[in-house]
Every structure is written in structure tokens, then in C-alpha cells.
Amino acid sequence: MNKASPTTTDVAGRVWSAMLAYVKANDRNRELQEALGLGRGTGRVKVLLMLLNGPATLRDIATANETDAPYTTVIVDKLESLGLAERTAHPDDNRRKLVKITEAGQEAAEHARRIFFEPPAELAGLPPADLNLLDEVMTRLTAGAAMPKEKSLK
């Protein structure tokens, strides 16, 4: 009996499963928690990295991180208590505050960036031809993901 060759869907499913397993196996959250002492999750790190681009209002932070105002306040309160961020008066509106990163926050954010974006040794050790092929494929995939999806008409 001849075994049927795998369908494109079968192969795509295996590739997707392998990608998820690889990313999960190389999760950097625990390393970030231990190195920066920011607790569980990446919300605080994401805010620190955002603040590297300049001060932001609580509303800007909430919108960029898709969080609600109370949770954003909790994040900023924690960053302030650790000396990584500070609230200052908004120059155009006394009712609003700007959140700005401190020098210690900049150092923590740069450390987080190194942890997040340093490729795992197995990936960095791939032969150049494999890395180039993977780069090409991932570039196509991410370009496709960035394009707006057609909304279904129901």
C-alpha cells in the first residue's frame, strides 16, 4: 500500500507546531524576570521599551499596549516604585502627566532589549545559507501578516 504524500496543510501544520515549540522553548520571560525584577509578564518591559522613544501620557501607553487605564496605572506605579520611570507635568495640560524613563530605566530597557533580541545559540549557529533562507521566508510571512485582512461579509 502506497502512503499518500503529505498535503500542504499537513506540512504547514507541522511547520507551525515546530515554530511554536521553538519559540516556547526559547521564551525569555523568566530571564527578564530574574534580570530586571519586574515580576511576571512582559507588560512592564514593553512600557520601558516604549519609553525609550520619549515620554508618553498614560493614555498613549494604554493605547500602544492595548491595556485599560487602571492596568496601565498599575504598570507605571510599579516602574516608578522601582525608580525606572517618573511622572512629570504635561507641558500643555496640567491635568495630564507624562511618563518618562529614568536613567536606571534606560539601563533596564537596554538590558531587556539585549535579552529579548539576542538570538538563541542554535539559530545563530545555523549555516549562512539556512539563515538567509529562513530570513527570506520570515520576511514574506511577516509582510503578509502586516497586510490588512479582508473583512468577511456575514
N, C-alpha and C positions, 0 to 999 in steps of 0.2 A: 504494500500500500504506500503510495506516494504522499509524503507530508506536504501540505499546502504551504506555499511561501507566505511569510507574514505580510499583512496588509500595511499600508501606510499608517493607518490608525494604530495598529499594533506597535509599530516601530516608534511612532510619535509618543505613544503611551509609555513605552519603556524609557525613551529619552527623557520625558518629563519626570518620571519617577526617579531616574538617576540624578537629574538636576536637583530635584527637591532633596533627595538623600544627601547629595554632596554639600549643598548649602547648609542643611541642618547639621551635618557632621562638622562643619566649619563655622558654626554660629559664634559670633564674637561677644554676645551679650554678657556672658559670665565674666569674660576677660575685662570688659568695660566696667562691670560692677565692681570687680576686685581692684582694678587700677584707679578708678575715679571715685569710688564710694558713693555713687549716685543712686543706689537702690536698683530695684527690678525695672525692667522695661527700658526702652530707648527714648522715651519722651523728653527727658531732661537733656540727654545728649543731643537730640535733634534740635532743641531750642538753643543750646550752646552753639552748635554749628551754625544755626541761622543767625545768631547774634554776631558771628564773625563778620557778617556783611554790613553791620551797623546797627544802631539802636532801632527798636521796634516797639509799637504800642502792644498792649495786651491783646487788643482786637487783631492786630496784624499777626501776632504769634498764634492765636487761636485759629485764625483762618488758614494760615500756612500749614498748620499741623492737624487740621481738621478735628479740633477739640473744642469743647464748650468753654465759656468764660470761667466758671468755677474751677474746672480742672487745670486750665491754663494758669490761674492764680496760684493753685497749689504747687505747680511746677516752678513758677517764678519764686514763690516763697521759699521753696527748698533751695533753689540756686542762690538766692540771697543769703539764706542762713549759712550756707557753705562758703560765702564770700566770692562766688563765681559770677554773680550779676548784681546789679543795683538798679533801683528805680530812681529816675530823676524827673524833674518837672518838664512837661512838654512845652517847648518854646512858644507855641501858638495857642495853647488851650490849657489853662490852669487846672481844669477838671480832669485832664488826662495825664498819664505818666508814660515816660519812655523807659523801656528796659534796656540797659546797656551792659555789655560784658565787661568784667573787670580784668585786670592783668592776670590774676590767678585763673579766671575763667578762660582767657585766651590760651593759657598754657594747657589747661584741661581739655579744651576743644581741639587743640593741635594734637595732643596725645590721643584723644578719641579718634581723630581723623587717621592717624597712623595705624591704630588698631583696626579700625573699620576697613581701610582700603589697602592694607598690606595683603597681597595675595597669599593663599596657603602655599606651602612649600611644594606640594605635589603639582599645583597649577604652574607655579613659577618655574618648575623643573622640566616642564614639557619641552620637547624639541621645538625650535622656532617655527618649523612648518606647521606643526599641530596648533601652536598658539595663534599663528596667523589665520589658519582656517577657523578656529574657534572664535577669534575676533571678528572675522567676516560674518560668520553665522549669527553671532550675538548682536552685531550691529544691525543686521537685517531684521532680526526678531524685535529688537528694541525700537527700531524705526517703525515697524508695523504696529507695535503696541502703543506708540505715541499718536498714531493717527486716530482721529475720532471714529468711533464705531457708528454704523448706520443704526438708527433707532428703528425698532420693529414697529410696524403699524398693527395694532391689535384692535 
